[in-house]
Amino acid sequence: MINPVRVLYAQEHGASLPIIGAMASAYLVSDFLFGYPLGWLADRWGRKQVILIGMAAQALLSALYLPVSDPVLFIVLRFLEGIAAASLLPAARALLIDAVPVEQQGEAFGVFNAFFNASFLLGPALGGLIASLGYSWAFIGAIVIRLVGIVLVVLLIRNEPQARSRNAKQPALGSVFKELFAWPLLASYLIAFGDYLYLGFDLTLTPVWMHDHLQASVALIGLTYTAWAVPNTICSPLGGKVADRRRRSTLILIFGLAQVPLYFLYGMLSQALLALLLFAVHGIVYAFVQPAIDAHLAAFSGNHVRARIQGLYSTIGLIGAFVGSNLFIPLYLVNFRFPWFMMGLCYGLCILVGGLIIRRQESKNLPRSQMLQEDQAKAVTLGSGSHL
């Protein structure tokens, strides 16, 4: 709800483009700094407790935007929001891995991503519409929704029995390091770096780009997020099912590289309605790559380091977002098309290198369950054709 209006709200209160860039950097730096420590806390203390604290902090911080008039204070709020955000996804994704069998984790992450992106069906569109009455109403709506989320977590998530005791014997530091930085995980981290480059652009420039160069209204900016989320929400469970039945590297390479020309097309746009169409196509393509990456990451996540691996994955991604936000602003000032072109090149390189590393790892020791599933799927296909 806040994404389409946060930058415009800050501009209304006197924030310059450098301050807007500093807001994004503050968020990304704090999320980066606290991603791994809060993942460690979720592994040791419990996923549910960390999620609850993070959601409560987000609700409070949304409320603190309302009385702020000094633009510099927006930078402080974004830093604190980064800490709160760092507590949520790593713990939630680790909780999912805890609860779902390995052979269904691709589909589970597809459903998870569908629900996650379904928030973009309502949030930005509703936030953009409410903001027509005043930007502050979007923040009020976000407070209410987060309070509802806290109630859902309290009622529906049980304290996981696998939460480790403070007195439990911990593995050696060297062993943990090897688990956190194994080659298959390094490939995922590299892809996350490239993927999050767009987040750096989105946090700083997407609303400005659409408003200033595509002549889009605030409501239309919100609908753009929805245009991406609708097909992504529908297709993500299907993408997850495919990831459980095919080599994940195949999906990563095909659908990851398919995004590169889309970034170049964004840079060539001059009409907001065409942006809606491209975002819809992008949502479909992304639905087939992200569950494959998530399932690959889960397959190499040990029980006692799951939240930390998820935290590292997000942390490396946020480095990419930080690089993107600081790199794209000067490029944008030269020509608003240049950030899109640079994004496409960098993301494509990360996908290609990371995907090939994963492909090589699969060729060496692809889990037998996944190989059997591929063989069975092929056998069923051939058998069906023969029967017909």
RODO-2510 file (C-alpha; in nm, 4 decimals, decimal comma):
residues 388
     n   res          X          Y          Z
     1     m     0,0000     0,0000     0,0000
     2     i     0,2886     0,2354     0,0720
     3     n     0,5177     0,1538    -0,2214
     4     p     0,3482     0,3787    -0,4807
     5     v     0,3317     0,6796    -0,2474
     6     r     0,6332     0,6697    -0,0129
     7     v     0,8656     0,8567    -0,2489
     8     l     0,5945     1,1028    -0,3511
     9     y     0,5029     1,1554     0,0175
    10     a     0,8669     1,2328     0,0925
    11     q     0,8850     1,4735    -0,2026
    12     e     0,5742     1,6499    -0,0724
    13     h     0,7563     1,7053     0,2562
    14     g     1,0629     1,8547     0,0880
    15     a     1,2780     1,5496     0,0202
    16     s     1,5202     1,5973    -0,2686
    17     l     1,6330     1,3189    -0,5019
    18     p     1,9560     1,2673    -0,2985
    19     i     1,7478     1,2276     0,0188
    20     i     1,5187     0,9809    -0,1604
    21     g     1,8275     0,7887    -0,2646
    22     a     1,9550     0,7988     0,0939
    23     m     1,6188     0,6621     0,2138
    24     a     1,6574     0,3613    -0,0137
    25     s     2,0210     0,3141     0,0875
    26     a     1,9365     0,3335     0,4587
    27     y     1,6706     0,0647     0,4176
    28     l     1,8980    -0,1620     0,2181
    29     v     2,1980    -0,1156     0,4508
    30     s     2,0008    -0,1995     0,7650
    31     d     1,8281    -0,4950     0,5990
    32     f     2,1734    -0,6111     0,4876
    33     l     2,3309    -0,5688     0,8312
    34     f     2,0534    -0,7423     1,0230
    35     g     1,9494    -1,0161     0,7771
    36     y     2,1957    -1,2771     0,9005
    37     p     2,1755    -1,1934     1,2754
    38     l     1,7968    -1,2119     1,2709
    39     g     1,8152    -1,5365     1,0711
    40     w     2,0436    -1,6735     1,3432
    41     l     1,7923    -1,5572     1,6053
    42     a     1,5092    -1,7333     1,4203
    43     d     1,7150    -2,0556     1,4113
    44     r     1,7887    -2,0334     1,7835
    45     w     1,4814    -1,8692     1,9362
    46     g     1,2003    -1,9597     1,6987
    47     r     1,0529    -1,8439     1,3685
    48     k     0,7167    -1,7314     1,5079
    49     q     0,8600    -1,5016     1,7744
    50     v     1,0871    -1,3223     1,5272
    51     i     0,8034    -1,2775     1,2764
    52     l     0,5749    -1,1267     1,5422
    53     i     0,8345    -0,8738     1,6556
    54     g     0,9054    -0,7736     1,2961
    55     m     0,5387    -0,7187     1,2099
    56     a     0,4740    -0,5178     1,5254
    57     a     0,7754    -0,2987     1,4480
    58     q     0,6528    -0,2412     1,0922
    59     a     0,3107    -0,1292     1,2141
    60     l     0,4689     0,1148     1,4599
    61     l     0,7063     0,2575     1,1993
    62     s     0,4227     0,3127     0,9516
    63     a     0,2508     0,5219     1,2182
    64     l     0,5657     0,7271     1,2777
    65     y     0,5602     0,8544     0,9182
    66     l     0,2486     1,0586     0,9893
    67     p     0,3923     1,3273     1,2211
    68     v     0,7261     1,3603     1,0357
    69     s     0,7971     1,6905     0,8635
    70     d     1,1788     1,6918     0,8472
    71     p     1,2880     1,5029     0,5322
    72     v     1,6031     1,3750     0,7053
    73     l     1,3890     1,1783     0,9502
    74     f     1,2566     0,9718     0,6574
    75     i     1,6091     0,8320     0,6238
    76     v     1,6020     0,7246     0,9896
    77     l     1,2608     0,5623     0,9495
    78     r     1,3741     0,3702     0,6415
    79     f     1,6788     0,2419     0,8334
    80     l     1,4516     0,1119     1,1098
    81     e     1,2124    -0,0341     0,8524
    82     g     1,5015    -0,2272     0,7042
    83     i     1,5661    -0,3928     1,0407
    84     a     1,1994    -0,4879     1,0733
    85     a     1,1885    -0,6242     0,7190
    86     a     1,4990    -0,8367     0,7807
    87     s     1,3109    -1,0296     1,0478
    88     l     1,0232    -1,1474     0,8283
    89     l     1,1051    -1,3315     0,5057
    90     p     1,4037    -1,5410     0,6228
    91     a     1,2059    -1,6700     0,9210
    92     a     0,8900    -1,7271     0,7164
    93     r     1,0710    -1,9117     0,4391
    94     a     1,2609    -2,1258     0,6895
    95     l     0,9270    -2,2078     0,8534
    96     l     0,7966    -2,3260     0,5160
    97     i     1,0997    -2,5515     0,4628
    98     d     1,0446    -2,6971     0,8104
    99     a     0,6841    -2,7841     0,7320
   100     v     0,6946    -2,9183     0,3740
   101     p     0,8538    -3,2415     0,2406
   102     v     1,1498    -3,1933     0,0060
   103     e     0,9674    -3,3320    -0,2964
   104     q     0,6936    -3,0673    -0,2614
   105     q     0,9005    -2,7623    -0,1745
   106     g     0,9001    -2,6221    -0,5276
   107     e     0,5220    -2,6225    -0,5317
   108     a     0,5097    -2,4897    -0,1752
   109     f     0,7326    -2,1970    -0,2651
   110     g     0,5181    -2,1376    -0,5733
   111     v     0,2119    -2,1055    -0,3514
   112     f     0,4092    -1,8945    -0,1027
   113     n     0,5180    -1,6587    -0,3810
   114     a     0,1616    -1,6463    -0,5121
   115     f     0,0325    -1,5272    -0,1751
   116     f     0,3263    -1,2911    -0,1342
   117     n     0,2668    -1,1349    -0,4735
   118     a    -0,1098    -1,1340    -0,4248
   119     s    -0,0424    -0,8470    -0,1859
   120     f     0,0470    -0,6494    -0,4987
   121     l    -0,3003    -0,7203    -0,6348
   122     l    -0,4552    -0,5137    -0,3588
   123     g    -0,1820    -0,3206    -0,1808
   124     p    -0,0393    -0,0773    -0,4363
   125     a    -0,3681    -0,0408    -0,6246
   126     l    -0,5601     0,0277    -0,3034
   127     g    -0,2805     0,2463    -0,1706
   128     g    -0,2746     0,4489    -0,4906
   129     l    -0,6506     0,4978    -0,4825
   130     i    -0,6562     0,5894    -0,1128
   131     a    -0,3674     0,8305    -0,1687
   132     s    -0,5948     1,0379    -0,3906
   133     l    -0,7579     1,1437    -0,0612
   134     g    -0,4180     1,2144     0,0926
   135     y    -0,0900     1,0244     0,1096
   136     s    -0,1227     0,9658     0,4852
   137     w    -0,4219     0,7347     0,4319
   138     a    -0,1977     0,4748     0,2651
   139     f     0,0152     0,4592     0,5811
   140     i    -0,2946     0,4248     0,7992
   141     g    -0,4167     0,1366     0,5825
   142     a    -0,0783    -0,0360     0,6155
   143     i    -0,0965    -0,0092     0,9951
   144     v    -0,4369    -0,1783     1,0008
   145     i    -0,3294    -0,4608     0,7687
   146     r    -0,0165    -0,5329     0,9725
   147     l    -0,2185    -0,5542     1,2917
   148     v    -0,4444    -0,8088     1,1199
   149     g    -0,1306    -0,9984     1,0166
   150     i    -0,0130    -1,0142     1,3774
   151     v    -0,3435    -1,1715     1,4803
   152     l    -0,3128    -1,4317     1,2015
   153     v     0,0411    -1,5257     1,3070
   154     v    -0,0651    -1,5635     1,6710
   155     l    -0,3628    -1,7831     1,5829
   156     l    -0,2377    -1,9914     1,2905
   157     i     0,1348    -2,0529     1,3425
   158     r     0,2286    -2,2953     1,6153
   159     n     0,5565    -2,2767     1,8009
   160     e     0,7701    -2,5119     1,5964
   161     p     0,9018    -2,8125     1,7880
   162     q     1,2322    -2,7983     1,6012
   163     a     1,3259    -2,4634     1,7562
   164     r     1,6637    -2,5339     1,9059
   165     s     1,7335    -2,5087     2,2741
   166     r     1,9827    -2,2486     2,3899
   167     n     2,1730    -2,5328     2,5509
   168     a     2,1789    -2,7500     2,2375
   169     k     2,5235    -2,8363     2,1086
   170     q     2,6098    -2,6190     1,8105
   171     p     2,8153    -2,7351     1,5094
   172     a     3,1693    -2,6068     1,4629
   173     l     3,2090    -2,2639     1,3034
   174     g     3,4020    -2,4048     1,0075
   175     s     3,1295    -2,6591     0,9399
   176     v     2,8616    -2,3887     0,9477
   177     f     3,0678    -2,1712     0,7121
   178     k     3,0932    -2,4549     0,4603
   179     e     2,7176    -2,5081     0,4777
   180     l     2,6449    -2,1393     0,4283
   181     f     2,8801    -2,0906     0,1328
   182     a     2,8641    -2,4170    -0,0597
   183     w     2,8829    -2,3746    -0,4397
   184     p     2,5108    -2,4416    -0,4996
   185     l     2,4239    -2,1700    -0,2488
   186     l     2,6791    -1,9261    -0,3896
   187     a     2,5059    -1,9631    -0,7272
   188     s     2,1725    -1,8727    -0,5640
   189     y     2,3295    -1,5736    -0,3911
   190     l     2,4681    -1,4485    -0,7230
   191     i     2,1261    -1,4744    -0,8863
   192     a     1,9718    -1,2904    -0,5904
   193     f     2,2250    -1,0093    -0,6383
   194     g     2,1197    -0,9661    -1,0006
   195     d     1,7509    -1,0041    -0,9241
   196     y     1,7526    -0,7403    -0,6494
   197     l     1,9079    -0,4786    -0,8766
   198     y     1,5510    -0,3985    -0,9767
   199     l     1,4552    -0,3485    -0,6115
   200     g     1,7125    -0,0696    -0,5919
   201     f     1,5459     0,0960    -0,8904
   202     d     1,1976     0,0366    -0,7545
   203     l     1,2720     0,1881    -0,4144
   204     t     1,4101     0,5063    -0,5634
   205     l     1,2986     0,5686    -0,9201
   206     t     1,0023     0,3601    -1,0407
   207     p     0,7294     0,6049    -0,9260
   208     v     0,9365     0,9022    -1,0469
   209     w     1,0056     0,7342    -1,3843
   210     m     0,6390     0,6562    -1,4413
   211     h     0,5168     0,9932    -1,3170
   212     d     0,7691     1,2140    -1,4974
   213     h     0,8412     1,0240    -1,8200
   214     l     0,5306     0,8111    -1,8794
   215     q     0,2831     1,0720    -1,7459
   216     a     0,1220     0,8138    -1,5149
   217     s    -0,1071     0,9149    -1,2311
   218     v    -0,0560     0,7812    -0,8775
   219     a    -0,3497     0,5430    -0,9239
   220     l    -0,2021     0,4127    -1,2505
   221     i     0,1354     0,3612    -1,0825
   222     g    -0,0383     0,1431    -0,8254
   223     l    -0,2166    -0,0535    -1,0974
   224     t     0,1182    -0,1264    -1,2604
   225     y     0,2191    -0,3325    -0,9575
   226     t    -0,1133    -0,5105    -0,9819
   227     a    -0,0575    -0,5838    -1,3518
   228     w     0,2617    -0,7667    -1,2561
   229     a     0,1096    -0,9463    -0,9598
   230     v    -0,2096    -1,0860    -1,1192
   231     p    -0,0451    -1,3255    -1,3680
   232     n     0,2390    -1,3967    -1,1249
   233     t    -0,0041    -1,5001    -0,8533
   234     i    -0,1912    -1,7274    -1,0922
   235     c     0,1187    -1,8855    -1,2451
   236     s     0,3485    -1,9218    -0,9415
   237     p     0,1906    -2,2488    -0,8140
   238     l     0,2260    -2,3935    -1,1642
   239     g     0,5872    -2,2766    -1,1774
   240     g     0,6461    -2,4478    -0,8435
   241     k     0,4998    -2,7758    -0,9678
   242     v     0,7229    -2,7675    -1,2733
   243     a     1,0249    -2,6966    -1,0491
   244     d     0,9511    -3,0201    -0,8584
   245     r     0,9471    -3,2229    -1,1813
   246     r     1,2238    -3,0734    -1,3948
   247     r     1,5807    -2,9621    -1,3507
   248     r     1,5671    -2,6312    -1,1713
   249     s     1,8650    -2,4990    -1,3653
   250     t     1,6655    -2,5367    -1,6876
   251     l     1,3869    -2,3143    -1,5565
   252     i     1,6343    -2,0665    -1,4115
   253     l     1,8262    -2,0279    -1,7363
   254     i     1,5266    -2,0196    -1,9725
   255     f     1,2947    -1,7937    -1,7759
   256     g     1,5730    -1,5909    -1,6176
   257     l     1,7298    -1,4974    -1,9505
   258     a     1,3819    -1,4291    -2,0917
   259     q     1,3616    -1,1288    -1,8575
   260     v     1,6625    -0,9561    -2,0142
   261     p     1,4804    -0,8297    -2,3274
   262     l     1,1949    -0,7117    -2,1046
   263     y     1,4309    -0,4784    -1,9185
   264     f     1,5461    -0,3343    -2,2502
   265     l     1,1857    -0,2835    -2,3575
   266     y     1,1096    -0,0945    -2,0339
   267     g     1,3887     0,1459    -2,1226
   268     m     1,2314     0,2144    -2,4611
   269     l     0,8796     0,2864    -2,3308
   270     s     0,7071     0,6208    -2,3685
   271     q     0,3500     0,5255    -2,2643
   272     a     0,2280     0,4081    -1,9244
   273     l    -0,0307     0,1657    -2,0691
   274     l     0,2448    -0,0258    -2,2478
   275     a     0,4229    -0,0535    -1,9129
   276     l     0,1129    -0,2281    -1,7739
   277     l     0,1305    -0,4851    -2,0534
   278     l     0,5033    -0,5487    -2,0097
   279     f     0,4685    -0,5849    -1,6324
   280     a     0,1985    -0,8477    -1,6884
   281     v     0,4264    -1,0474    -1,9190
   282     h     0,7112    -1,0086    -1,6712
   283     g     0,4926    -1,1451    -1,3924
   284     i     0,4297    -1,4648    -1,5911
   285     v     0,7980    -1,5173    -1,6720
   286     y     0,9071    -1,4544    -1,3129
   287     a     0,6562    -1,7103    -1,1850
   288     f     0,8597    -1,9890    -1,3452
   289     v     1,2061    -1,8850    -1,2287
   290     q     1,1633    -1,7824    -0,8633
   291     p     1,0088    -2,1090    -0,7303
   292     a     1,2943    -2,2997    -0,8964
   293     i     1,5516    -2,0819    -0,7197
   294     d     1,3672    -2,1102    -0,3889
   295     a     1,3420    -2,4882    -0,4121
   296     h     1,7097    -2,5171    -0,5083
   297     l     1,8050    -2,3031    -0,2083
   298     a     1,5853    -2,5114     0,0220
   299     a     1,7380    -2,8378    -0,1028
   300     f     2,0805    -2,7296     0,0224
   301     s     1,9642    -2,5739     0,3525
   302     g     2,0486    -2,7772     0,6622
   303     n     1,7897    -2,7807     0,9406
   304     h     2,0012    -2,5855     1,1910
   305     v     2,1022    -2,3112     0,9425
   306     r     1,7863    -2,2664     0,7349
   307     a     1,6905    -1,9188     0,8496
   308     r     2,0540    -1,8079     0,8266
   309     i     2,0789    -1,9279     0,4669
   310     q     1,7560    -1,7486     0,3851
   311     g     1,8919    -1,4424     0,5607
   312     l     2,2149    -1,4581     0,3599
   313     y     2,0173    -1,5003     0,0386
   314     s     1,8222    -1,1837     0,1183
   315     t     2,1359    -1,0057     0,2389
   316     i     2,3317    -1,0693    -0,0822
   317     g     2,0243    -0,9639    -0,2782
   318     l     2,0091    -0,6412    -0,0816
   319     i     2,3698    -0,5699    -0,1694
   320     g     2,2501    -0,5851    -0,5294
   321     a     1,9632    -0,3501    -0,4484
   322     f     2,2051    -0,1108    -0,2756
   323     v     2,4373    -0,1179    -0,5759
   324     g     2,1391    -0,0665    -0,8047
   325     s     1,9967     0,2296    -0,6153
   326     n     2,3340     0,4069    -0,6032
   327     l     2,4308     0,3189    -0,9602
   328     f     2,0981     0,3892    -1,1271
   329     i     2,0367     0,7390    -0,9887
   330     p     2,3377     0,8968    -1,1677
   331     l     2,2564     0,6966    -1,4800
   332     y     1,8949     0,8152    -1,4580
   333     l     2,0097     1,1775    -1,4373
   334     v     2,2055     1,1288    -1,7599
   335     n     1,9237     0,9470    -1,9397
   336     f     1,6200     0,7800    -1,7835
   337     r     1,6590     0,4817    -2,0177
   338     f     2,0141     0,3902    -1,9132
   339     p     1,9249     0,2217    -1,5780
   340     w     1,6991    -0,0260    -1,7567
   341     f     1,9655    -0,1200    -2,0082
   342     m     2,2296    -0,1643    -1,7368
   343     m     1,9858    -0,3694    -1,5299
   344     g     1,9213    -0,6070    -1,8172
   345     l     2,2908    -0,6640    -1,8830
   346     c     2,3847    -0,7226    -1,5187
   347     y     2,0869    -0,9450    -1,4418
   348     g     2,1452    -1,1538    -1,7529
   349     l     2,5103    -1,2094    -1,6565
   350     c     2,4166    -1,3168    -1,3026
   351     i     2,1515    -1,5574    -1,4320
   352     l     2,3864    -1,7073    -1,6875
   353     v     2,6762    -1,7641    -1,4462
   354     g     2,4603    -1,8739    -1,1529
   355     g     2,2405    -2,0962    -1,3658
   356     l     2,5396    -2,2724    -1,5217
   357     i     2,6931    -2,3338    -1,1774
   358     i     2,3656    -2,4902    -1,0637
   359     r     2,3502    -2,6918    -1,3858
   360     r     2,6997    -2,8257    -1,3274
   361     q     2,6162    -2,9119    -0,9664
   362     e     2,3041    -3,0957    -1,0789
   363     s     2,5060    -3,2963    -1,3274
   364     k     2,7434    -3,3995    -1,0473
   365     n     2,4966    -3,4848    -0,7732
   366     l     2,1385    -3,4057    -0,8725
   367     p     1,9156    -3,5437    -0,5964
   368     r     1,7968    -3,8859    -0,7046
   369     s     1,4364    -3,8041    -0,6169
   370     q     1,4379    -3,5206    -0,8698
   371     m     1,6000    -3,7395    -1,1370
   372     l     1,3376    -4,0077    -1,0799
   373     q     1,0606    -3,7511    -1,1072
   374     e     1,2005    -3,6292    -1,4403
   375     d     1,2281    -3,9855    -1,5699
   376     q     0,8749    -4,0674    -1,4542
   377     a     0,7374    -3,7519    -1,6162
   378     k     0,9064    -3,8427    -1,9442
   379     a     0,7793    -4,2003    -1,9202
   380     v     0,4246    -4,0819    -1,8605
   381     t     0,4492    -3,8476    -2,1586
   382     l     0,5791    -4,1235    -2,3873
   383     g     0,3287    -4,3742    -2,2540
   384     s     0,0392    -4,1375    -2,3083
   385     g     0,1496    -4,0742    -2,6656
   386     s     0,1819    -4,4459    -2,7344
   387     h    -0,1590    -4,5165    -2,5817
   388     l    -0,3223    -4,2514    -2,7940
***
